Amino acid sequence: MPVEVDPIERMREVTEAAHALICEGGLDAVTVRALAARLDCSTTAVTHYFKNKAEILLATYRHSVARVRRRREENASGGFVGQLEAILPLNAEQREDWLIYIAFWSEALCDPVLKAEQKARNREIVAAVNAHLATADILPEGTSDEARMSVARGIVAALYGIAVQAVFDPERWDAASQRDALSRALATHIPDHS
């Protein structure tokens, strides 16, 4: 009698295996054969759920996005800064998510589906920062919606810049350095931020 496989569980397993492979060896390490070997299953067990590498990458990217969302929610008690810090590569898990993002970005440059996904996620984080700014009463009174959105974009750009530098130069960009750079960026964009 064949073993019943939960399709959602199998897709999660493939996604997590792809996540590990990207973190260990980059995007080229993700092949159907490597995934099957890692999961100790047939290649058919992988291709049954994902028709190509782009679908696997998209699922893996979304997995990382979900992890960051969860961390942001868990860090809500840390306020705005705590939620932003949940995005930075301050520890091994958060660094792994950035390895996935950077791999995804390289593919998204040439794939319209992946590019649209990246655009949506960028807009999502900017919208989240903008929403916080709108309700936190930390910008000068009378700040226009357009000016507030500009501040939100600037904060996200600084966040991404810090993260990318930390991924490529972790010795110079340890957690304390990242937090310091984030604090300085916030002070630049939000003059009364402390």
C-alpha positions as CSV (number, residue, x, y, z in Angstrom):
1,M,0.0,0.0,0.0
2,P,1.5,3.4,-1.0
3,V,2.4,5.8,1.7
4,E,0.1,8.8,1.8
5,V,2.0,12.1,1.5
6,D,0.5,15.4,2.7
7,P,1.1,17.7,-0.2
8,I,1.4,20.8,1.9
9,E,3.9,19.0,4.2
10,R,5.9,17.8,1.1
11,M,6.0,21.3,-0.3
12,R,7.2,22.7,3.0
13,E,9.9,20.0,3.1
14,V,11.1,20.9,-0.4
15,T,11.1,24.6,0.4
16,E,13.1,24.0,3.6
17,A,15.6,21.8,1.7
18,A,16.0,24.5,-0.9
19,H,16.5,27.1,1.8
20,A,19.3,25.0,3.3
21,L,20.9,24.3,-0.1
22,I,20.9,28.0,-1.0
23,C,22.5,29.0,2.3
24,E,25.1,26.3,1.9
25,G,26.0,26.6,-1.8
26,G,24.0,29.4,-3.4
27,L,21.3,29.2,-6.0
28,D,23.3,26.7,-8.2
29,A,23.2,24.2,-5.4
30,V,19.4,23.9,-5.9
31,T,18.7,21.2,-8.3
32,V,15.9,18.6,-8.4
33,R,18.4,15.9,-7.9
34,A,20.0,17.7,-4.9
35,L,16.6,18.3,-3.3
36,A,15.6,14.7,-3.8
37,A,18.9,13.5,-2.2
38,R,18.5,15.8,0.7
39,L,14.9,14.7,1.3
40,D,15.8,11.0,0.6
41,C,13.1,10.7,-2.0
42,S,12.8,10.4,-5.8
43,T,13.1,13.4,-8.1
44,T,9.5,12.7,-9.1
45,A,8.5,13.5,-5.5
46,V,10.0,17.0,-6.0
47,T,8.7,17.6,-9.6
48,H,5.2,16.5,-8.7
49,Y,4.9,19.7,-6.6
50,F,7.1,22.2,-8.4
51,K,7.3,22.3,-12.2
52,N,10.6,24.2,-12.3
53,K,13.4,25.9,-10.3
54,A,11.7,29.3,-10.4
55,E,8.7,27.8,-8.6
56,I,10.9,26.3,-5.9
57,L,12.8,29.6,-5.5
58,L,9.5,31.5,-5.2
59,A,8.3,29.2,-2.5
60,T,11.6,29.4,-0.7
61,Y,11.5,33.2,-0.9
62,R,8.0,33.3,0.4
63,H,9.1,31.0,3.2
64,S,11.8,33.5,4.2
65,V,9.3,36.4,4.0
66,A,6.9,34.5,6.3
67,R,9.8,34.0,8.8
68,V,10.5,37.7,8.8
69,R,6.9,38.6,9.2
70,R,6.7,36.2,12.2
71,R,9.8,37.8,13.7
72,R,8.4,41.3,13.2
73,E,5.2,40.3,15.0
74,E,7.1,38.6,17.8
75,N,9.2,41.8,18.2
76,A,6.2,44.1,18.3
77,S,6.9,44.7,22.0
78,G,10.2,46.2,21.0
79,G,8.4,48.9,19.1
80,F,9.3,50.2,15.7
81,V,13.0,49.6,16.1
82,G,12.4,46.1,17.3
83,Q,10.3,45.3,14.2
84,L,13.0,46.8,11.9
85,E,15.7,44.8,13.7
86,A,13.7,41.6,13.0
87,I,14.5,42.2,9.4
88,L,18.3,42.8,9.7
89,P,20.8,39.9,9.6
90,L,21.6,40.2,13.3
91,N,21.9,36.4,13.8
92,A,22.3,33.2,11.8
93,E,18.6,32.7,11.1
94,Q,18.1,36.3,9.9
95,R,21.3,36.1,7.8
96,E,20.0,33.0,6.1
97,D,16.9,34.9,5.1
98,W,19.0,37.6,3.5
99,L,21.0,34.9,1.6
100,I,17.6,33.7,0.2
101,Y,16.6,37.3,-0.7
102,I,19.8,38.0,-2.5
103,A,19.6,34.8,-4.5
104,F,16.0,35.6,-5.3
105,W,16.9,39.1,-6.5
106,S,19.4,37.8,-9.0
107,E,16.7,35.6,-10.6
108,A,14.0,38.3,-10.3
109,L,16.0,40.6,-12.5
110,C,15.1,38.4,-15.5
111,D,11.9,36.6,-14.6
112,P,8.7,38.7,-14.7
113,V,6.8,36.6,-12.1
114,L,9.7,36.8,-9.6
115,K,10.2,40.5,-10.4
116,A,6.5,41.1,-9.6
117,E,6.8,39.2,-6.4
118,Q,9.8,41.3,-5.3
119,K,8.1,44.5,-6.2
120,A,5.1,43.5,-4.1
121,R,7.3,42.6,-1.1
122,N,9.2,45.9,-1.4
123,R,5.9,47.8,-1.4
124,E,4.6,45.7,1.5
125,I,7.5,46.6,3.8
126,V,7.4,50.3,2.8
127,A,3.6,50.3,3.4
128,A,4.2,48.8,6.9
129,V,6.8,51.4,7.8
130,N,4.6,54.2,6.4
131,A,1.6,52.9,8.4
132,H,3.7,53.0,11.6
133,L,4.8,56.5,10.8
134,A,1.2,57.5,10.3
135,T,0.1,56.3,13.7
136,A,3.2,56.8,15.8
137,D,3.1,60.6,16.0
138,I,6.9,60.8,15.5
139,L,7.0,63.0,12.4
140,P,6.4,66.8,12.6
141,E,2.8,67.8,12.8
142,G,1.5,68.6,9.3
143,T,3.8,66.1,7.5
144,S,2.1,65.3,4.2
145,D,1.3,61.8,3.1
146,E,3.8,62.2,0.3
147,A,6.5,63.3,2.7
148,R,5.7,60.5,5.1
149,M,6.0,58.0,2.3
150,S,9.3,59.4,1.3
151,V,10.6,58.9,4.9
152,A,9.3,55.3,4.8
153,R,11.1,54.6,1.6
154,G,14.3,56.2,3.0
155,I,14.1,54.0,6.1
156,V,13.6,50.8,4.0
157,A,16.4,51.8,1.7
158,A,18.7,52.3,4.7
159,L,17.6,49.0,6.2
160,Y,18.3,47.1,2.9
161,G,21.7,48.8,2.6
162,I,22.7,47.9,6.1
163,A,21.6,44.3,5.6
164,V,23.4,43.8,2.3
165,Q,26.6,45.2,3.7
166,A,26.3,42.9,6.8
167,V,25.8,39.8,4.6
168,F,28.9,40.5,2.6
169,D,31.1,41.9,5.4
170,P,29.9,40.3,8.6
171,E,33.2,41.0,10.5
172,R,32.7,44.7,10.1
173,W,28.9,44.7,10.3
174,D,28.2,42.7,13.5
175,A,24.8,43.1,15.3
176,A,26.0,46.1,17.3
177,S,27.2,47.9,14.1
178,Q,24.0,47.1,12.3
179,R,21.9,48.5,15.2
180,D,24.1,51.6,15.4
181,A,23.7,52.2,11.6
182,L,19.9,51.7,11.9
183,S,19.7,54.2,14.7
184,R,21.7,56.8,12.8
185,A,19.5,56.2,9.7
186,L,16.4,56.6,11.7
187,A,17.8,59.8,13.3
188,T,18.4,61.1,9.7
189,H,14.9,60.4,8.5
190,I,13.1,61.1,11.8
191,P,14.9,64.1,13.5
192,D,13.4,63.6,16.9
193,H,14.0,59.8,16.9
194,S,16.0,58.6,19.9
